[in-house]
Amino acid sequence: MRNILAVTALLVFGASFGSCGGSAGSMTCRSAADCGGGSACLSTGVCAPKCASAASCLPDEKCSSAGGCVPKTGCGADPDCGTGQVCEGVSCVASCVQASCPAGRTCLINGHCEDPANKPDGGGSCGGELFQATKVEANFLIVLDRSGSMEETLPAGQSKWSLATASVKSVTAKHETAIRFGLSMFPGALKCTEGSNVVPVGDKAAAQVAQSLPATATGSSTPIGAALLLASKRADLVDPARANFVLLVTDGMENCGGNPVAAVKAMAARGIKTYVVGFGADVDPTRLAQLATEGGTARLGTTKYYQADDQTSLDTAFGQIAQGASGCDFKLAKPPADLNKIFVAVDGNLINRDQNKQLGWDYNPQTGRLTLYGGACDVVQKSANPKVQIVYGCPDPTLIEGGGNGDGGYPPPVSYDGGIN
């Protein structure tokens, strides 16, 4: 690919790139030494006139971040391009997904389609290594609204409560071998009370959860803030060896003067992420979106939380959330020497570090865990076979699975590749 693009660049921009010296074949370079005096070797393997500023280039050119003159609308390296683009030859193109790459080429972590067996640099690389990482098992507390409004009948003829409890039973039974579940329900017997912790978070808890769900919802009021505050105090959600989650399921709005956002922030400060499912049309979309955002689980798109209005959408929401809980936290084999040299890709697309823990990834040196947040985790939840690559050193364009693993060259695993359904 690079050889073809280099020849194209020579034909179209011959007046400028003629100073690279040599024939069209010499347009493909490994270093400036391959290009001739006064020339730079762009990161795409193309020779270009060396520059320190635009003053060194022709009027219709600019000085790229790679130190070579390129067309004003072109590039010399990926940083010259906009979001979602990479530099190929001297042109910005859309970052690849595997389906967009020609047969025999792979969409790599840097967004380029490459043939790993035909590296233009003769096999050299920038030194990146796939970091050895393993999934972190999860603790998962379901905080379920059992207010009287959950007895309302939906168009399908079943109550919201019957559908919600059926979904809870299904998701706990399906995922109990990978996730420790627990159950809390609110409100309590008296109006606006916080409810109670019914089932402690523990192994193989699906049967206990199912047995603890009453046949009808009889509570009065919707004290979401008090229920989440109760959840935030649970000792079984402070487990440094596991990822810890709360799943709030509600069909209403806070109406007891509580502060759900403060409770979610308190849990986030303790390393507990909060997923949010709004069931039916009577929820507070703004508040639920804020809870999901502060809880580190904001979704891609307009609706940041999970909105469910029937059995199918509720089952889908619960299934995706469970998948995210068992696929968005990774234990690194050793502490990275420099967090600025960690590069993370989800399904081949690079994502940024976000120390606010809302959109991207972050690393906790106390637990040795790297966690995906917001839309990055949302991609893992939606993908049937998600791939998360954690690379140390640089976003190496020649790196493929089976290379280094960031742990001194010891054997695999080298990346996480699905297998969580």
N, C-alpha and C positions, 0 to 999 in steps of 0.2 A: 504494500500500500504506500509506504513512504517513498519508494523508488519512483512509482508512478506520479505521485504528487510532486516530487522534486523536478521531474521532467516537465510537468505542467507549469510549475513556477518559472522554469527557465524559458519556456516558450512565451508565456504571457508577460513576464516581467523581465525580459532579457536585458533591457537597457540598464536596469538597476542591478540585477544579479550577475551581469557579465563579469563584474569585478571579482567574483568568486574564483575565477581561474579554472582552467582545465575543461574537460568535456562534460556532457550531461551526466555521465556516470559519477563524476566527482561531486555532483550536487548532494549526494548522500554522504553524510559525514558522521564521524564519531567524536571528533574534536576539531578545534580551529585549525590544527595542523593539516587536516585533510582538505581545507578550503583554500589555502594560499594566504599570502600576506594581506593584512587589512580586512580580513573577513572573520565573521563569527559563525560558529556552528549552532544553529537554533536547536531547541530541545526536541524538535520534530525530525532532526537529522538533515536539515536543509542549510546550505551555506548562504550567508547574506552579508552585505557590507557592514563592517563593524561600526557601531555608533555609541556615543555617550548621551546624545540628545537629538531631537528632531532636526537641529541645525546641521547635523552631519548627513542627513538623508535628502533625497529629492523632494520637490514640493508636494507630490502626491503620495508621500510615504511618511511613516512615523518610526520612532525608535522603540522597538519592542522591549519588553522586560527581559528578554534573552540577550539584549545587547546587539541586535542586528536590525537593519532597515527592512521594513515590510510595508505592504500597501496600507493606507490609512484605515481601510475597513478590514484589514487582515490581522495576523498575529504571528508571534514567534514562539509563544509558549502558552500553556493553558490559562495563566493569570490574565492574559490580554483579552480573554473572551468573557462574555457575560455568564450569568447564572444558568446552569444547565447546558453549557457548551464546553467544548474542548478544541484545541488547536490541532489541525491536521495540515501538514505542509505549511502554507501561509494563510489558511482560511479557518475561520471559526465554524464549527459544525455542532449539531446536537450531540450531547453525550449519549453513548450507546446504551441500549438494553440488548440482551442476548438475541432477541428476535430480529434486531436491526443489523446484526453482523452477517457478513457473507458466510457461506458454508466453509468450514475449516478454520474460522477465526473465532476468537473468544472475546466477549465483553469483559474487560478487566477492571480492576478496582479504580483505575484512573479515568474511566469513561471512554477509553479507546478500544476499537476493535483491533486485535493483534493476532498474529500467528506465532504462538510461542516457539515453534520449531524453526522460525525464520526471522530471528531478531536482527534488525539492521545494524545493531552495534556489535554483532558477532558474539553475542551471549553475555555482554556486560549488563549491569543494571545499576540503579542508584543505591542498592544495598538494603532494600526493605525485606522484612521477614514476616511471614504469617505468625502471629503470636499464639502460643498454645493457650487455649481457653476452654472451659467446660461450663455447661449450663448449671445454674444455681437452682436447687429445689426451692419450692415456694410454700409459705404459710398464707392462708387465704380465709379471711373472715367475711362472711356474707351478713350485711346489715339490712334486714328486710322490713319494709313498712307493712304493718298489719292493721292500719287504721281502717275504720268502717267503710271508707270509700273504695277500698280494694274489693269489696263485695259487689260493686257495680258490674252489671252484665254488659259485655261487649257485643257488637253486632253478630258475632259468630254464635252467640247464645250461652257462652260460659263466662263466669266471673273472672275479673282480673286476678283475684286471689288464687283461684283454681289453676289458672294458667301459670302464674308466677311460681307457685309451689311445685307444679309439674316440672317446670324448667329447672328449678333448684335441685330437685331430686335427680333429674337427668344429668346435669352437668357434674354434680358431685359423684354420682355413680361412675360416670365415664372417665373422670380424671383423678379419682382418689388414689390411684397407684403412683401418680406423679406429683400431686398437690395435697398438702394437709389442709383440710377444711374445718371451719368452725361456723357457728350460727349465732347471731344476735337478732332480736326482734323488738320493734318499738311501735307504739308507745306501750307503757305498762298498764296495769289495771286502772289506774287513776289518770285523768286527763293531763296531758302534757308531761307525763313522767318519762324518763329516759328509756324505759324498757329493761331488758335483761339479757345477759350473756347465757344463752340456752345450751349451746354445745361448745366445749373448749376446742381450740384448734388442735388437731391431732391426726394421727395416721388412721387410714381406713374408716373415716367418720361418716360415710355416706348413709349407712343404715341408721345411725343415731340421728343424723340431720332429718332424714325422712320421717322418723318416728316422732320427732319433736315439733313438726309442723301441724298446727291445729287444722281442723276441717274448715273453719270459717275465720274471717278476720273481724274482730270485735272491738278494736281499740278506738279511742276518741282523741282526735287532734293529730298533728303531725310534727312532733318535736325533733326535727332532723338534727339540729345543732346538739341537743342533749344526747341523742343516740350516738352521734359521731364522737362526742366528748367521752362518752363511756367506752367506746371502742379504742380511743387513743390511750386509755389507761391500762389496757390489757397487757399483762406480762408475756402472754404467749405470742404476741406480735413483735416482741423485741428479741429477735434471734439472729445474732450476727452471722451464723452459718447459713442462713436462708434469706431469700427475698420475701418481704412481708407486704401483704396487700389487704385493703378493705374494699369490698364491693357494696356500694349503697344502691338499693333498689327502692324507688318511691314513686307514687302516683300523684303526689301533691306538693304543696309548698310549706315552708316553715311558717307555722302559725302560733308558736309558743314563745316568741321572743328570744330564741336561741341564736347562736352565731356559728352556723355550719362552716363558714370559710375559715374562721379562727381555729376550729377543731381540726380541719384538714391541714392547715399550715403547721399545727402542732405535730401532727402525725408525720408530715413530710420532713420536719426537722429531726425526727427520730428514725428516718429512713423507711417510713411506711407510705407506699403509694396508694392513691384512692381512685378506683374506677367508679363511674356513675352511670346508672341506667334510669332513665325517666320512662315511666309506663303510663301511656294514655295521654289525653289532651290537657289535663289540668295541672301540669307541672310548671315550674318557673324556669323557662329556658335560659335566661340570663344567669340566674344563680347556679343552675346545674353546670353550665359551661364554665363558670368561675371555679366551681369545685373541682371539675376535671382538670382545669389548667393548673390550679394550685396543687392538685394531687399528683401532677406529673404524668397524666394520662390523656391529655388533650388530643383529640383525633384530627386527622387531616380534613380539610374542607370546612364548611360553615358551621356545622353542628359538632361541637367539641366533645360532647358526651354521647352516650348511646341512647337513641330514642327508639322505643319499641311500642307498637300499637296492637300487636296480635301475637299469637303463639309462635309463628314462624320467625318474626323479627326478634322476639324475646329469646328464642332458642339460639338464633344466630349471634346475638349480642353476647349471651353467656358463653357460647363456644369460642368466640373470638377472644373474649377477655381471658378465659382459661388458657388459651394458646399463648397469649401475650405474657401471662404470668409465668409460664414455663419456658419462655423463649426470649426474654428481653433482659435477662441478667446473666452475666458471665464472670466466672472466677478466673483471673489470669494466673498463669503458672508461676510468675515471678513479678515483683513490682517493676514497672517501667522506669528506666533511669531518667527519662525526660518526657513528660506528658505532651509536650509540643511535637513530639515525634511519633505520636499515636495517630493512626488514620483508620477510620471505621467506615465500612461500606455495607449497605443493606441491599441485597439483590443487585450488586454491582454498582450502586450509586453511593458516592461519598457523602457522608453527613458530618455536620460540624459539632464540635464540643459546645455544650451549653451548661455553664456552671450554675445557672438558675434552675436547671433540672426540669425544663418544660418542653424543649424541642431540640432533640439531638441526642448526645451521649455525654456522660460524665463518669469519672473514676473516683472511687472512694479508697484512699490509701489505707484507712483503718481496717476495712474488710477485704481489700484486694479485689474488689468487684467493679466491673465496668457495666453500666446500666444504660439502656436505651429509653428515651423519654418521648412522649407526645407522638408526633407523626412518624418518627422513626420506628417506634414500637408498633404503631398502628399498621405499618407495612408488614411487619412480621406476623401480626395477627391475621391479616387478610390473605397472606400468601399460603398456598397449599404446600409449598416446599421451600420455605424461606432460607436464604443463605446470608449469614453474617460473617464478614471477614474483618479481623482485627490485625492491622499491619503495624509493625514497628520500624521506624527509620525514615521511610518516605513512601508515598503512594506509587510503588514501583510498577511501571508499565509492563515489565516483563515477568512479573511474579505470577506463578500459577500454583495450584494446589500440588503438594508433593515437594515443595521447596522448603526453605527454612521455616521454623515455627516459633521463633522468638525465644527459644529456651536453650540456646547454646547448640542448636543443631540436633537435638535429641529427636526420637521418633514421634509420630503423630499422637494426638489429633492436631491438625493444622488449621482447621476452621470448623465452624458449626454449620451443618447443612441439613436443615429440616428434621424430620423424624419425630415431631412432637404431637402428631394427631392421635 
